[in-house]
Amino acid sequence: MRVVPRQRTKEDLADAPGRLLATMISVAAAGMLDATRFRRGREYARSGAVTALDIEPGSLHGTVQGSRREPYEVTVRTATVPPPPGTAPAMMAVIAPNAADLWAECSCPDGDTGTCKHVVAVLLSFADEVALRPELLSAWRAPAGASPARAEVGSRRPGPGVATVSSLPSRPMVAPPPSPFETDEWREFTAAPPGAADLDPVLDAIRAAPPLTLGTERLGAVDLSSMLRSALQSMRAAGGDLF
């Protein structure tokens, strides 16, 4: 399926039916590379540099006009997954990819890494089209000829004969940083001062509170809302007004 993207304004996308899906694709693009390249790719997308999108099950091919005469060719691959249980955007959100689901290549000098600005431009242009035509996401992620699955919302389990992401070229995994709550600095901060008669009630509560498992982190009684606000600010710094 070929789509010729055009520049979209915020007003064009304000009430778009697939706005949630577009945001999820944009977040996946932001997770593939650093903030500087993401911003440059967003500028390419907004300037209309993406001239064509070809959408097939498991493959998104885009043509991007860069600084040279010949356009750059971008391909973003993903494993196909069972189709969503319905066509409503909330139902289709179960097949929206994240950064780990994607593998890309580009004909530009940085294309071997799959993390160039042209890849971002293609994904963001595709996201804008999905915002207005959510069915394009199914055309990319669902297997060829698949019909809506009768599955629970949130299920991503592949059916028989469906490719999984393990069949795609793997990208090197980066080890997560050590937990800041398992460092000597944190233990020193929460320790009672030598000879103190009365403990600070806040620090006493931190020491006494049972740990809370959050992913791979073990947290005490800390301000999670502050951590989430900080994460959101980092995403906004990377994506500008996209988030």
Sequence and secondary structure as in RCSB ss.txt:
>XXXX:A:sequence
MRVVPRQRTKEDLADAPGRLLATMISVAAAGMLDATRFRRGREYARSGAVTALDIEPGSLHGTVQGSRREPYEVT
VRTATVPPPPGTAPAMMAVIAPNAADLWAECSCPDGDTGTCKHVVAVLLSFADEVALRPELLSAWRAPAGASPAR
AEVGSRRPGPGVATVSSLPSRPMVAPPPSPFETDEWREFTAAPPGAADLDPVLDAIRAAPPLTLGTERLGAVDLS
SMLRSALQSMRAAGGDLF
>XXXX:A:secstr
 EE      HHHHTT TTHHHHHHHHHHHHTTS HHHHHHHHHHHHTT EEEEEEETTEEEEEE  SSSS EEEE
EEE      SSSSHHHHGGG   GGGEEEEESSTTGGGT SHHHHHHHHHHHHHHHH THHHHHHHS TT     
  TT     TT   GGGS           GGGSHHHHHHHS  TT SS  HHHHHHHHS  EEETTEEE S  HH
HHHHHHHHHHHHHHGGG 
